Amino acid sequence: MPRYWHVVSLLLPAAAMAQQPGSAGATRPKLEVLKSLPEAQLFPLMNLVATSLGVHCDYCHVQATPDLARTPSNAGGWVWDRDDKQPKRRAREMMKMVVGINTSVFGGEAKVTCYTCHRGSTQPSRLPLLPPPAPGTARTPAPTPLPTADRVWAAYVAAVGGGDASARAAAMNIRGWDERPEGRYGKVEITVAGSDRYRITLTTPDATTNQGLDGDVAWVGTGDRVQRLSSPADIARMRRIAMRYQPVKEQPRDLRVVGIERLDDHDAYVLQGRIDSLTTQRSYFDVVTGLLRREITTTETLLLPLEEQVDYDDYRDVAGIQMPYRVRTSDGAPYSTTTRIFTDIRRNVPTADTLFRPPSPR
């Protein structure tokens, strides 16, 4: 779905900010299947539906008054509640089918999704390709021996150089560029202190957006508008975003090694853990260096899981700590992929407590 400039995916366009917290159906009366979905999850979920079918928003939705002077994904003019197109009516029937299967067969878990059948096509295949794959040997290969999760995590902490608790608590200032598709760019400045204080300022040709976390207080500010995020889910997500810029990440619960995967020509141990009852996280640690290369966070919804991927690259020494100078985030929508290339990272910087607090409305 189209996105405007925002700092993280929990932010919505200004016109929709007042809808949080609450369900999507509270302000969108024509929704039928997704009424109970949190408003903040609606657009990311629809992006995944579109990707599952290999289509764009215009396949189902009416774009009545696009601004042709703008780039394709930001042209606007969408009338989301109109049912003019037959594919939208059909998609609603398919969503009801998927929810019904998961409810009756899998106890409400989203085991079957749009992608299960469609695999990037509007016409799902009924049969496998012919001829079938050549048969292998008659014996099942022995599994590759894997280290324990504690061993992989200890190697990671040692590689970063963050074994000392004071190293994790030190305030850090990060500056660089924010780059997105279609030539969108901006300057970004991030300050983190400990696990619960975070401030980001994103300056683009269009606007300056600030966002912060101060303990249990999360907020977003654009221009003169300041909004506090009161939903526990939004606050928890803000904490996870702030953790991206800490030298050592927070260890999920029930962490276990689930395999080895190839990642950018390097082998990586894959560890999986649980953040909460609906959210799991997979972390990819370089087998040789021990450094964290990727995180994939999966949040279950009533229709299909939402995924967000964060890639860490270009690690450099910052006062004895290894920090990535390139962080790339993606939620599956090509135009919302964000690459942050940092030019300056400083540790042990003095920070005032007021930096993390929401500014007073003018």
NORCORPE-V511107 format. One record per backbone hydrogen bond with DSSP energy under -1.0 kcal/mol. CO is the residue of the C=O (numbers start at 0). NH is the residue of the N-H. E is the energy in kcal/mol with one decimal. If there is no record, write none. Layout:
# NORCORPE-V511107
CO|NH|E, CO|NH|E
This chain:
# NORCORPE-V511107
7|10|-2.1, 12|15|-2.2, 15|18|-1.9, 16|19|-1.5, 21|38|-2.3, 27|30|-2.0, 33|36|-1.1, 34|24|-2.4, 36|23|-3.6, 37|40|-2.0, 38|41|-1.2, 40|44|-2.2, 41|45|-2.4, 42|46|-2.1, 43|47|-1.6, 44|48|-2.1, 45|49|-2.4, 46|50|-2.4, 47|51|-2.4, 48|52|-1.2, 49|54|-2.4, 51|119|-2.9, 55|58|-2.0, 56|59|-1.4, 56|60|-2.6, 61|78|-2.7, 66|69|-2.0, 70|73|-1.6, 71|74|-1.0, 74|66|-2.7, 76|63|-1.5, 76|64|-1.2, 78|81|-1.4, 84|88|-1.4, 85|89|-2.5, 86|90|-2.5, 87|91|-2.0, 88|92|-1.5, 89|93|-2.3, 90|94|-2.4, 91|95|-2.0, 92|96|-1.9, 93|97|-2.6, 94|98|-2.7, 95|99|-2.3, 96|100|-2.6, 97|101|-2.4, 98|102|-2.2, 99|103|-2.6, 100|104|-2.6, 101|107|-2.8, 105|108|-1.7, 108|110|-2.3, 113|117|-2.2, 147|151|-2.0, 148|152|-2.7, 149|153|-2.4, 150|154|-2.1, 151|155|-2.0, 152|156|-2.5, 153|157|-2.2, 154|158|-2.3, 155|159|-2.3, 156|160|-1.8, 156|161|-1.8, 159|321|-2.3, 163|166|-1.1, 164|168|-1.4, 165|169|-1.2, 170|347|-1.5, 170|348|-1.2, 171|191|-2.1, 172|345|-2.8, 173|189|-3.1, 174|342|-2.3, 174|343|-1.8, 175|187|-2.5, 176|340|-1.9, 177|185|-1.6, 178|338|-2.6, 180|183|-1.0, 183|179|-2.7, 185|177|-3.2, 186|202|-2.9, 187|175|-2.1, 188|200|-2.4, 189|173|-3.2, 190|198|-2.2, 191|171|-2.7, 195|214|-3.0, 196|192|-2.2, 197|212|-2.7, 198|190|-2.8, 199|210|-1.9, 200|188|-1.9, 201|208|-2.6, 202|186|-2.6, 206|203|-2.8, 207|222|-1.1, 208|201|-2.8, 209|220|-3.2, 210|199|-2.5, 211|218|-2.2, 212|197|-2.2, 213|216|-1.3, 216|213|-3.1, 217|228|-2.5, 218|211|-2.1, 219|226|-3.4, 220|209|-3.2, 221|224|-2.2, 224|221|-2.1, 226|219|-2.6, 230|234|-2.2, 231|235|-2.5, 232|236|-2.1, 233|237|-2.3, 234|238|-2.0, 235|239|-1.8, 236|240|-2.2, 237|241|-2.5, 238|242|-1.9, 240|243|-1.1, 241|244|-1.5, 242|245|-1.5, 252|273|-2.5, 255|271|-2.9, 258|269|-2.9, 260|267|-2.3, 265|262|-3.6, 266|286|-2.6, 267|260|-2.3, 268|284|-2.5, 269|257|-3.0, 270|282|-3.0, 271|255|-1.9, 272|280|-2.8, 273|252|-2.0, 277|299|-2.7, 278|274|-2.5, 278|275|-1.6, 279|297|-2.7, 280|272|-2.4, 281|295|-2.5, 282|270|-2.9, 283|292|-3.4, 283|293|-1.2, 284|268|-2.7, 285|289|-2.0, 290|285|-2.9, 292|311|-2.5, 293|283|-2.8, 294|309|-2.8, 295|281|-2.6, 296|307|-2.0, 297|279|-2.3, 298|305|-3.0, 305|298|-2.8, 307|296|-2.7, 308|329|-2.1, 309|294|-2.4, 310|327|-2.3, 312|325|-1.7, 313|324|-1.7, 315|322|-2.7, 317|320|-1.0, 320|317|-3.1, 322|315|-2.4, 324|341|-2.5, 325|312|-2.3, 326|339|-3.1, 327|310|-3.0, 328|337|-2.5, 329|308|-3.1, 332|335|-1.8, 337|328|-2.8, 338|178|-2.8, 339|326|-2.3, 340|176|-2.7, 343|174|-2.7, 345|172|-2.5, 351|354|-1.6, 352|355|-1.2
